[in-house]
């Protein structure tokens, strides 16, 4: 075996004749299959094919961060032609086919991320073992980029674990841990960390000695579903029906099913089908928009993106102790998340009764998390011990960061900040979880306004990825850099905004919600309005969303946007009437829908109801919308343009990313500004003039959009901006 040095691999042979190929791509936090790594792997495999006396090959990672996070997405995004795409996919397929055909047993030793091309590599091996801890993530996340696995994933995964179990992994892009992977037959063994080195050696010895037991073929019913023509047909039919409603917006879903339908045939035929589907998907608008969002997310997570003070912030005392004022749903969620990530957390409430209610809320959150993560009592207790609930504000004195999460009233928040300023140590940062109120005014209530900012988490905290980091008038760069770093350690994506009413997300979202309210007030069909918007690609309709958020919360946001959003007064009045009747949405059992036992039953009924999509099409240029969806979505586009004009955030990509992560704005469209580019500023401007004639001045064309429609400019020079560092297909 050739032992020449490689840039991306270390190759060694032990006394047994076992070759270990350890991947360690330089200057990357995670291993990634770059072009140079692929070329070196070709050379290594060629050497293995020619070598004598090798009894087994172990493929592993030399990085503690993980096995392999996939292909370099920047390389995929930069592909210029179908021919180039086909060549790249075929090269990878051939590479893994050669690994699969090696004359000696091959073993993939997995820890940390094993995603995309990493899993496809391991599927080409004879055996797979994985470390059984929380960092191990095994999956094929290509669907999240509007693509399908292209290096054999749609073929080898169904062959290994059966079509029935492979479908959800490929169609959702979800990953599994080592225990789950072992249960479904994806790996041979899940190994506990404290037995890792010993059991790797033992497993290799067993492979060399031929002592690895045969994998179970599963129950008769499962064999019928996975191994018979009728069973496969039935499984694929059910899967096709399940994705039918999303197929128009996400063509990778039916493409994956078409590729997987060949997985029981000759592998060459299946690989050709997979390659064809991948190449077609790469040029679709959905794929290009999802790639653009991927790079935007990576860019947002770079500390230097949001502050030039990142280096200075690194020399500040680290944030270890976090205080949270208010142990309601948001405060408890923030506290539990911070504690889960290793911070010591103090939750402070106004009195003992509120504190005990907060403790109950925290205990439930911990119990729910422990069940999801399958923690034992020790794991649950370790988390609980990092959270202290009290009702004495002096308990927050030693915190490096205190986050206020009390009722959304400016006077109450000002009082809280004044009290915190008196008790928290001088170097401590004070932040508000407000969704719309002025952070600057909160800072004015303190003597440390340069250390006051907003941290707007979205509900539910554990699920929503976005956090708006709001810079007040006096907030300094070091404070912003420390807060951005804190958000990143929580696994969230930060977007920095200026201190304007509603910040970014609520400001762009509210005209859409307000238009839905005006439509209902005018007799529109509540359920039909929501249905039309879901057809457009939103995860839920605007009226459903208002009920979910709470109409009292929506009223506060609407009031804060007076003077910012056109025609907001009728919306405020409508919400005020509903709130005064106790109709708060889901939490009260009545909002735009009626709820029984938490389940939605009936829609709000007003006299004079008309069809929600009765606006005429005459005079509108084609944009792919129904009349209802156009009337609702165009206000979001207007406000996104205005936020860009006013520099609420620094970049157009940040607006689109925040709207997708914070509201579920149809990801396949890339965000409101990408959507304007795709439809065309001229078409948008013409349709806005028609909407203004029908519905009023809130649909006036922004000056900058009018200028773009005349000049032919767009918000983005290219659909996919790959200027951020090379990153990987990672879920």
VOGU-3710 file (C-alpha; in Angstrom, 3 decimals, decimal comma):
1> xxxxxxxxxx> 0,000/0,000/0,000  1,370/3,412/-0,986  2,088/5,477/2,149  2,888/8,777/0,421  1,583/11,873/2,252  -1,794/13,316/1,282  -3,195/16,758/1,940  -6,644/15,568/3,056  -6,022/12,031/4,313  -3,740/10,007/6,564
11> xxxxxxxxxx> -3,288/6,395/5,432  -1,768/3,811/7,769  -1,510/0,011/7,900  -1,349/-1,933/11,174  0,171/-5,298/12,046  -3,023/-7,132/11,071  -2,987/-5,752/7,557  -5,879/-3,370/8,319  -5,608/-0,086/6,410  -7,058/3,004/8,085
21> xxxxxxxxxx> -7,952/5,920/5,815  -8,486/8,938/8,068  -9,942/12,098/6,516  -8,745/15,456/7,816  -9,414/18,292/5,365  -7,168/21,234/6,373  -8,593/24,626/7,359  -12,124/23,274/7,698  -13,980/22,835/10,999  -15,764/19,826/9,462
31> xxxxxxxxxx> -14,617/17,412/6,810  -16,069/18,188/3,389  -15,633/16,449/0,054  -13,796/19,120/-1,875  -12,447/18,592/-5,389  -8,934/17,976/-4,042  -10,245/15,493/-1,464  -12,111/13,571/-4,167  -9,018/13,419/-6,380  -6,912/12,111/-3,491
41> xxxxxxxxxx> -9,587/9,542/-2,623  -9,475/8,275/-6,208  -5,718/7,710/-5,840  -6,133/5,969/-2,462  -8,825/3,638/-3,778  -6,710/2,819/-6,838  -3,873/1,849/-4,481  -6,260/-0,334/-2,452  -7,451/-2,070/-5,619  -3,852/-3,017/-6,504
51> xxxxxxxxxx> -2,531/-3,830/-3,025  -1,901/-7,313/-1,672  -2,258/-8,580/1,886  -4,864/-6,071/3,062  -7,488/-7,773/5,226  -9,827/-4,777/5,793  -10,137/-1,039/5,210  -11,419/1,399/7,836  -12,666/4,804/6,673  -12,877/7,348/9,498
61> xxxxxxxxxx> -12,350/10,988/10,399  -9,277/12,551/11,932  -11,381/15,446/13,237  -13,201/15,265/16,556  -15,932/17,454/14,998  -17,290/14,573/12,959  -17,038/12,090/10,109  -18,097/13,976/6,979  -20,697/16,711/6,539  -21,134/16,204/2,799
71> xxxxxxxxxx> -20,162/17,865/-0,437  -19,062/21,475/-0,740  -22,305/23,327/-1,488  -20,398/26,222/-3,056  -19,083/23,815/-5,693  -22,627/22,596/-6,393  -23,978/26,146/-6,620  -21,221/27,178/-9,036  -22,025/24,462/-11,580  -22,590/26,240/-14,888
81> xxxxxxxxxx> -24,226/23,640/-17,127  -26,143/20,353/-17,111  -23,084/18,677/-18,627  -20,876/19,862/-15,752  -23,463/18,702/-13,225  -23,760/15,285/-14,847  -19,981/14,890/-14,891  -19,676/15,773/-11,196  -22,445/13,387/-10,160  -21,122/10,562/-12,318
91> xxxxxxxxxx> -17,602/11,002/-10,888  -18,939/10,628/-7,347  -21,093/7,650/-8,252  -18,142/5,901/-9,875  -15,908/6,676/-6,895  -18,300/5,080/-4,421  -18,939/2,162/-6,789  -15,213/1,415/-6,710  -15,242/1,496/-2,909  -18,218/-0,878/-2,931
101> xxxxxxxxxx> -16,283/-3,245/-5,229  -13,036/-3,354/-3,214  -11,953/-6,973/-2,691  -11,513/-6,627/1,072  -14,161/-5,743/3,726  -14,718/-2,007/4,252  -15,898/-0,332/7,454  -17,120/3,243/7,963  -16,459/4,461/11,520  -18,859/7,348/12,175
111> xxxxxxxxxx> -18,953/10,037/14,817  -20,531/13,488/14,685  -22,179/14,537/11,403  -22,376/11,892/8,685  -24,559/13,676/6,185  -25,176/13,831/2,448  -22,082/12,577/0,654  -20,752/11,339/3,998  -23,617/8,892/4,386  -23,460/7,950/0,701
121> xxxxxxxxxx> -19,776/7,063/1,186  -20,588/4,930/4,216  -23,434/3,203/2,327  -20,855/2,046/-0,214  -18,976/0,296/2,608  -19,726/-3,221/3,795  -20,169/-2,188/7,431  -20,948/0,936/9,457  -20,533/1,612/13,164  -21,275/4,879/14,992
131> xxxxxxxxxx> -20,610/6,591/18,304  -23,741/6,695/20,441  -23,888/10,298/21,636  -25,837/13,460/20,885  -23,390/14,797/18,272  -23,855/11,859/15,888  -26,249/12,817/13,085  -26,749/10,482/10,144  -28,880/11,519/7,182  -29,373/12,785/3,652
141> xxxxxxxxxx> -30,375/16,482/3,881  -30,212/17,283/0,147  -33,993/17,773/0,024  -33,512/20,958/2,075  -31,596/22,392/-0,896  -34,240/21,383/-3,419  -32,077/18,444/-4,557  -31,926/14,687/-4,102  -28,946/12,579/-3,056  -26,807/12,196/-6,156
151> xxxxxxxxxx> -24,017/9,786/-5,219  -26,117/6,678/-4,729  -28,245/7,637/-1,734  -31,580/7,030/-3,473  -30,386/3,580/-4,523  -28,271/2,128/-1,712  -30,345/3,369/1,237  -33,577/1,600/0,129  -31,551/-1,524/-0,648  -30,027/-1,499/2,828
161> xxxxxxxxxx> -32,974/-0,610/5,084  -35,950/-1,085/2,770  -37,989/1,402/0,792  -40,482/1,971/3,599  -37,824/3,177/6,064  -35,724/5,018/3,475  -38,581/7,215/2,230  -38,947/9,527/5,272  -35,177/9,998/5,565  -34,842/11,100/1,935
171> xxxxxxxxxx> -38,122/13,015/1,578  -37,718/15,075/4,758  -33,931/15,394/4,894  -34,112/14,421/8,565  -31,201/12,834/10,393  -31,157/10,039/12,966  -28,903/9,317/15,919  -26,819/6,180/16,364  -29,476/4,281/18,347  -32,140/4,905/15,717
181> xxxxxxxxxx> -29,695/4,099/12,905  -28,910/0,741/14,518  -32,600/-0,007/15,067  -33,482/0,487/11,377  -30,405/-1,423/10,156  -28,542/1,628/8,830  -25,496/0,815/10,981  -24,247/-2,458/12,448  -23,514/-1,190/15,921  -24,013/1,900/18,130
191> xxxxxxxxxx> -21,057/2,224/20,512  -21,026/4,171/23,777  -18,316/6,858/23,977  -16,504/5,287/26,935  -16,056/2,034/24,964  -15,374/3,707/21,617  -11,733/2,794/20,914  -12,004/-0,696/22,395  -15,153/-1,644/20,484  -13,848/-0,272/17,185
201> xxxxxxxxxx> -10,876/-2,629/17,446  -13,163/-5,478/18,501  -15,513/-4,855/15,579  -12,626/-4,783/13,090  -11,325/-8,057/14,532  -14,793/-9,577/14,169  -15,004/-8,443/10,543  -11,563/-9,831/9,746  -12,489/-13,079/11,509  -15,851/-13,350/9,734
211> xxxxxxxxxx> -17,804/-13,138/12,998  -20,297/-10,368/12,105  -23,844/-11,782/12,269  -26,228/-11,528/9,315  -28,601/-8,559/9,430  -32,227/-9,346/10,194  -34,471/-9,467/7,145  -37,358/-7,997/9,171  -40,909/-9,261/9,583  -42,811/-11,002/6,815
221> xxxxxxxxxx> -45,050/-7,946/6,376  -42,073/-5,613/5,987  -40,387/-8,011/3,562  -43,566/-7,984/1,469  -43,589/-4,176/1,402  -39,894/-3,784/0,614  -38,987/-6,850/-1,423  -41,993/-7,534/-3,641  -43,133/-5,673/-6,728  -46,643/-5,199/-5,356
231> xxxxxxxxxx> -45,346/-3,996/-1,985  -43,004/-1,459/-3,566  -45,763/-0,219/-5,864  -48,139/0,290/-2,929  -45,477/2,038/-0,843  -44,571/4,428/-3,655  -48,234/5,151/-4,443  -48,874/6,156/-0,844  -45,724/8,297/-0,849  -46,741/9,995/-4,111
241> xxxxxxxxxx> -50,117/10,893/-2,644  -48,475/12,301/0,488  -46,237/14,710/-1,474  -48,744/15,649/-4,194  -49,808/18,925/-2,578  -46,178/20,088/-2,268  -44,824/18,751/-5,544  -45,503/21,931/-7,506  -43,395/24,060/-5,173  -40,832/21,363/-4,285
251> xxxxxxxxxx> -40,099/19,269/-7,399  -37,372/17,333/-5,573  -40,082/15,354/-3,749  -41,494/13,547/-6,819  -37,974/13,419/-8,316  -36,743/11,459/-5,296  -39,638/9,029/-5,620  -38,920/8,515/-9,317  -35,264/7,798/-8,556  -36,092/5,480/-5,663
261> xxxxxxxxxx> -38,541/3,524/-7,805  -35,458/2,156/-9,635  -33,624/1,089/-6,473  -34,593/-2,580/-6,825  -33,281/-2,759/-10,392  -29,762/-3,052/-11,725  -27,623/-0,506/-9,872  -26,370/1,037/-13,110  -29,950/1,777/-14,187  -30,801/3,248/-10,795
271> xxxxxxxxxx> -27,700/5,450/-10,746  -28,522/6,800/-14,201  -32,051/7,677/-13,035  -30,700/9,386/-9,929  -28,184/11,355/-11,993  -30,833/12,498/-14,465  -33,170/13,711/-11,717  -30,385/15,545/-9,871  -29,252/17,403/-12,986  -32,811/18,517/-13,806
281> xxxxxxxxxx> -33,408/19,781/-10,262  -30,233/21,838/-10,097  -31,566/24,430/-12,537  -35,039/24,779/-10,994  -35,958/28,093/-9,305  -36,774/26,194/-6,112  -33,269/24,752/-5,895  -31,597/28,083/-6,661  -33,714/29,869/-4,031  -33,048/27,224/-1,379
291> xxxxxxxxxx> -29,329/27,370/-2,144  -29,442/31,144/-1,767  -31,130/30,785/1,624  -28,519/28,217/2,644  -25,679/30,649/1,976  -27,574/33,473/3,657  -27,958/31,353/6,791  -24,248/30,542/6,831  -23,383/34,195/6,307  -25,668/35,242/9,173
301> xxxxxxxxxx> -23,899/32,816/11,506  -20,481/34,371/10,829  -19,616/36,729/13,719  -17,869/39,206/11,399  -21,033/39,614/9,307  -22,770/41,710/11,926  -19,979/43,554/13,725  -16,438/44,737/13,175  -15,917/44,377/16,928  -15,919/40,564/16,941
311> xxxxxxxxxx> -12,227/40,350/17,807  -12,587/42,884/20,624  -15,614/40,996/21,952  -13,547/37,803/22,183  -11,445/39,490/24,880  -14,472/40,435/26,984  -15,482/38,275/29,961  -17,385/35,259/28,579  -21,118/35,056/29,116  -21,632/32,201/31,569
321> xxxxxxxxxx> -24,483/33,389/33,773  -27,731/34,408/32,096  -30,655/36,028/33,848  -34,213/36,082/32,531  -36,859/38,413/33,956  -40,289/36,856/33,532  -40,900/33,115/33,577  -43,862/33,039/31,206  -43,884/30,995/28,008  -41,143/33,048/26,333
331> xxxxxxxxxx> -38,973/33,618/29,418  -39,122/29,975/30,484  -38,353/28,860/26,933  -35,309/31,148/26,682  -34,066/30,052/30,094  -34,458/26,354/29,385  -32,694/26,691/26,018  -29,754/28,599/27,530  -29,389/26,051/30,339  -29,493/23,185/27,834
341> xxxxxxxxxx> -26,514/24,774/26,079  -24,529/24,938/29,327  -25,323/28,396/30,728  -26,174/28,928/34,393  -29,627/30,517/34,342  -31,516/32,563/36,924  -35,207/33,151/36,226  -36,659/36,060/38,197  -40,351/36,694/38,827  -42,269/39,438/40,639
351> xxxxxxxxxx> -43,339/37,376/43,660  -43,377/33,887/45,124  -46,647/32,820/43,472  -45,409/33,825/40,024  -42,063/32,187/40,764  -43,680/28,876/41,648  -45,787/29,021/38,475  -42,589/29,673/36,540  -40,888/26,698/38,198  -43,795/24,474/37,156
361> xxxxxxxxxx> -43,463/25,737/33,591  -39,709/25,075/33,585  -40,175/21,578/35,023  -42,582/20,713/32,208  -40,192/22,032/29,567  -37,375/19,941/31,047  -39,582/16,841/31,216  -40,658/17,273/27,587  -37,049/17,735/26,465  -35,884/14,723/28,476
371> xxxxxxxxxx> -38,540/12,568/26,807  -37,571/13,773/23,323  -33,864/13,219/23,998  -34,438/9,987/25,957  -32,423/11,293/28,904  -32,113/9,352/32,132  -32,807/10,909/35,551  -29,192/12,080/35,834  -29,429/14,023/32,577  -32,692/15,632/33,605
381> xxxxxxxxxx> -31,323/16,583/37,028  -28,161/18,065/35,499  -30,263/20,429/33,411  -32,618/21,301/36,258  -29,633/22,135/38,497  -28,501/24,819/36,025  -31,791/26,747/36,374  -32,704/28,729/39,485  -36,122/30,374/39,878  -36,418/33,227/42,364
391> xxxxxxxxxx> -38,293/36,470/43,050  -35,482/38,696/44,339  -33,996/40,931/41,595  -30,657/41,013/43,475  -30,205/37,358/42,492  -29,370/38,676/38,995  -26,442/40,778/40,221  -23,675/38,487/38,916  -25,185/37,780/35,484  -23,219/38,784/32,397
401> xxxxxxxxxx> -26,480/38,992/30,429  -30,039/39,616/31,601  -32,944/39,186/29,169  -36,252/40,884/29,966  -39,352/38,912/28,902  -42,243/40,605/30,709  -45,569/41,947/29,447  -45,396/43,969/26,202  -45,936/47,407/27,750  -43,410/50,195/27,351
411> xxxxxxxxxx> -43,918/51,607/30,875  -43,521/48,197/32,530  -40,386/47,428/30,553  -38,864/50,823/31,380  -39,405/50,124/35,110  -37,785/46,696/34,774  -34,727/48,141/33,029  -34,359/50,845/35,670  -34,397/48,172/38,408  -31,948/45,948/36,517
421> xxxxxxxxxx> -29,569/48,853/36,016  -29,419/49,274/39,792  -28,663/45,620/40,633  -26,780/44,026/37,680  -22,997/44,456/37,717  -21,723/47,362/35,574  -20,302/45,120/32,830  -23,590/43,223/32,418  -25,613/43,457/29,198  -29,347/44,146/29,431
431> xxxxxxxxxx> -31,527/42,873/26,588  -35,254/42,874/25,870  -37,261/40,140/24,194  -39,735/42,745/22,953  -41,291/42,053/19,564  -41,928/45,668/18,601  -41,240/48,257/21,335  -38,356/50,738/21,319  -35,119/49,291/22,704  -33,643/52,810/22,759
441> xxxxxxxxxx> -36,291/53,975/25,231  -35,497/51,024/27,477  -31,833/51,988/27,328  -32,744/55,561/28,252  -34,134/54,229/31,545  -30,597/53,073/32,484  -27,128/54,531/32,916  -25,685/51,945/30,493  -27,590/52,511/27,242  -24,516/51,387/25,276
451> xxxxxxxxxx> -25,034/47,917/26,828  -28,771/47,696/26,103  -30,115/45,878/23,020  -32,961/43,678/21,858  -32,962/39,889/21,615  -36,267/39,068/19,935  -36,804/35,301/20,139  -39,764/33,805/18,310  -42,358/31,469/19,780  -41,900/28,569/20,410
461> xxxxxxxxxx> -38,306/29,267/21,424  -37,008/25,706/21,049  -38,346/25,428/17,497  -37,901/28,841/15,867  -34,419/29,364/14,461  -34,392/33,155/14,048  -33,412/35,723/16,678  -33,548/39,431/15,831  -30,650/41,224/17,537  -31,807/44,843/17,799
471> xxxxxxxxxx> -29,315/47,703/17,959  -30,575/50,660/19,984  -29,479/54,237/19,345  -26,516/53,932/21,760  -25,749/50,193/21,605  -22,017/49,744/21,026  -20,304/47,298/18,676  -18,864/45,134/21,445  -22,310/44,560/22,960  -23,715/43,642/19,544
481> xxxxxxxxxx> -20,851/41,250/18,834  -21,261/39,532/22,212  -25,003/39,126/21,692  -24,569/37,763/18,167  -22,056/35,266/19,571  -24,484/34,299/22,340  -27,283/33,688/19,825  -24,973/31,482/17,748  -24,032/29,361/20,781  -27,756/28,705/21,277
491> xxxxxxxxxx> -27,862/27,185/17,781  -29,972/30,069/16,471  -29,481/32,299/13,441  -29,037/35,992/14,286  -30,190/38,872/12,100  -29,194/42,346/13,271  -31,828/45,089/12,858  -32,137/48,757/13,684  -34,492/49,918/16,414  -37,569/50,640/14,319
501> xxxxxxxxxx> -41,173/49,758/15,317  -41,757/46,070/14,677  -38,051/45,689/13,803  -37,923/43,624/10,604  -40,094/40,516/10,759  -43,183/41,953/12,443  -42,977/45,090/10,356  -42,924/43,144/7,079  -45,421/40,542/8,283  -48,039/42,831/9,750
511> xxxxxxxxxx> -49,349/44,427/6,527  -50,117/40,874/5,339  -51,941/40,059/8,579  -53,685/43,415/8,539  -54,903/42,895/4,977  -56,392/39,541/5,992  -58,214/41,276/8,864  -59,576/43,919/6,490  -60,781/41,180/4,139  -62,630/39,440/6,980
521> xxxxxxxxxx> -64,082/42,755/8,153  -65,355/43,262/4,605  -67,110/39,899/4,619  -64,338/37,661/3,301  -64,467/33,921/3,949  -62,013/33,214/6,791  -61,235/29,617/5,860  -60,910/30,404/2,144  -58,460/33,235/2,824  -56,237/30,845/4,764
531> xxxxxxxxxx> -56,533/28,106/2,132  -55,502/30,425/-0,691  -52,362/31,526/1,137  -51,377/27,953/1,998  -51,628/27,126/-1,689  -49,129/29,919/-2,257  -46,731/28,076/0,063  -47,111/29,591/3,543  -47,148/27,020/6,386  -50,417/28,416/7,759
541> xxxxxxxxxx> -52,894/31,088/6,779  -52,740/34,632/8,206  -55,861/34,216/10,312  -54,697/30,891/11,716  -51,403/32,578/12,549  -53,095/35,462/14,329  -55,057/33,002/16,466  -51,847/31,124/17,241  -49,907/34,270/18,245  -52,816/35,755/20,172
551> xxxxxxxxxx> -55,005/38,666/19,114  -53,957/40,650/22,193  -50,318/40,349/21,124  -51,275/41,305/17,564  -53,096/44,374/18,907  -49,946/45,534/20,741  -47,874/45,092/17,573  -50,465/46,950/15,483  -50,502/49,861/17,938  -46,703/50,111/17,829
561> xxxxxxxxxx> -46,840/50,367/14,034  -49,087/53,433/13,961  -47,384/55,971/11,749  -45,207/53,280/10,131  -47,748/51,083/8,320  -50,389/52,660/6,068  -54,079/52,189/6,954  -53,299/50,373/10,207  -56,011/52,171/12,258  -58,974/50,034/11,051
571> xxxxxxxxxx> -56,939/46,930/11,867  -56,198/48,180/15,391  -59,902/48,919/15,926  -60,998/45,480/14,685  -58,479/43,729/16,934  -59,459/45,907/19,883  -63,130/44,912/19,484  -62,228/41,220/19,432  -59,861/41,488/22,408  -62,425/43,453/24,442
581> xxxxxxxxxx> -64,842/40,535/23,947  -62,229/38,113/25,271  -61,611/36,658/21,810  -57,833/36,214/22,009  -57,419/33,285/19,630  -56,528/29,697/20,435  -55,650/30,425/24,078  -59,178/31,716/24,809  -61,038/29,256/22,595  -62,293/31,948/20,237
591> xxxxxxxxxx> -60,602/34,120/17,633  -60,989/33,990/13,884  -61,834/30,334/14,548  -63,590/28,627/17,440  -61,579/26,025/19,372  -62,704/23,108/21,486  -60,148/21,134/23,517  -57,420/22,969/21,637  -58,714/21,815/18,255  -59,982/24,230/15,619
601> xxxxxxxxxx> -63,685/23,777/14,862  -65,449/26,662/13,080  -64,462/29,905/11,380  -65,608/33,358/12,460  -68,821/34,284/10,655  -69,694/37,854/9,653  -72,738/39,062/7,734  -72,395/39,982/4,105  -69,854/37,271/3,403  -68,518/37,070/-0,118
611> xxxxxxxxxx> -65,982/34,888/-1,834  -62,493/35,727/-0,611  -61,068/35,647/-4,125  -63,727/37,796/-5,775  -61,302/40,563/-6,805  -61,217/40,763/-10,599  -58,202/39,606/-12,587  -58,732/42,298/-15,213  -55,695/44,577/-15,444  -53,255/42,355/-13,519
621> xxxxxxxxxx> -50,091/41,065/-15,156  -49,381/37,328/-14,640  -47,513/36,658/-11,384  -48,690/33,171/-10,401  -51,075/34,385/-7,687  -54,743/33,927/-7,049  -56,490/37,274/-6,396  -56,626/36,536/-2,660  -52,970/35,578/-2,377  -51,911/38,601/-4,445
631> xxxxxxxxxx> -53,837/41,016/-2,228  -52,299/39,466/0,896  -48,700/38,932/-0,215  -48,108/42,190/-2,078  -48,272/44,242/1,171  -45,360/42,132/2,457  -43,419/42,896/-0,709  -44,058/46,633/-0,306  -42,874/46,637/3,305  -39,800/44,522/2,506
641> xxxxxxxxxx> -38,861/47,141/-0,104  -39,350/49,937/2,431  -37,236/48,135/5,031  -34,482/47,744/2,447  -34,748/51,442/1,516  -34,525/52,473/5,184  -31,632/50,063/5,955  -33,530/48,319/8,749  -30,963/45,593/8,046  -27,706/45,938/6,127
651> xxxxxxxxxx> -28,425/43,606/3,216  -31,241/42,353/0,990  -30,366/38,728/1,753  -30,963/39,350/5,480  -34,552/40,471/4,799  -35,306/37,307/2,856  -33,614/35,036/5,381  -35,421/36,610/8,331  -38,817/36,332/6,649  -38,310/32,669/5,782
661> xxxxxxxxxx> -36,980/31,708/9,229  -39,275/33,985/11,227  -42,582/33,580/9,386  -42,244/30,534/7,141  -42,459/32,754/4,045  -42,547/30,231/1,192  -38,900/29,010/1,104  -39,189/27,849/-2,512  -39,555/31,524/-3,491  -36,426/32,545/-1,579
671> xxxxxxxxxx> -38,024/35,442/0,335  -39,904/38,614/-0,652  -37,023/40,382/-2,441  -36,012/37,273/-4,378  -39,664/36,968/-5,300  -39,728/40,521/-6,675  -36,658/39,707/-8,775  -38,268/36,528/-10,118  -41,631/38,096/-11,019  -39,961/41,294/-12,189
681> xxxxxxxxxx> -40,096/44,766/-10,576  -42,078/46,052/-13,569  -44,811/43,434/-13,171  -44,964/44,053/-9,414  -45,260/47,826/-9,952  -48,032/47,461/-12,531  -50,023/45,108/-10,308  -49,568/47,409/-7,313  -51,105/50,273/-9,287  -54,132/48,078/-10,005
691> xxxxxxxxxx> -54,390/47,068/-6,340  -54,193/50,727/-5,339  -57,114/51,535/-7,615  -59,139/48,746/-6,005  -58,137/48,994/-2,337  -56,437/52,296/-1,561  -53,130/54,030/-0,984  -51,609/51,297/1,153  -50,739/49,655/-2,182  -48,793/52,649/-3,509
701> xxxxxxxxxx> -45,644/51,705/-5,453  -42,460/52,551/-3,465  -40,231/55,039/-5,299  -37,262/52,655/-5,341  -39,347/49,873/-6,881  -40,627/52,245/-9,547  -37,035/53,215/-10,354  -36,001/49,548/-10,542  -38,882/48,772/-12,882  -37,630/51,496/-15,222
711> xxxxxxxxxx> -33,914/50,675/-15,020  -34,229/46,888/-15,180  -32,223/46,443/-11,947  -32,751/43,626/-9,437  -31,995/43,178/-5,750  -29,608/40,315/-6,428  -27,019/40,279/-9,208  -27,158/36,499/-9,269  -29,721/34,071/-7,949  -27,242/32,203/-5,737
721> xxxxxxxxxx> -24,586/34,264/-3,956  -21,723/31,977/-2,951  -19,449/34,658/-1,541  -19,650/33,183/1,933  -17,021/30,559/2,829  -17,404/27,067/1,393  -19,937/25,171/3,428  -21,440/21,730/3,378  -24,688/19,864/2,983  -25,473/19,693/6,662
731> x> -28,878/19,421/8,301
//
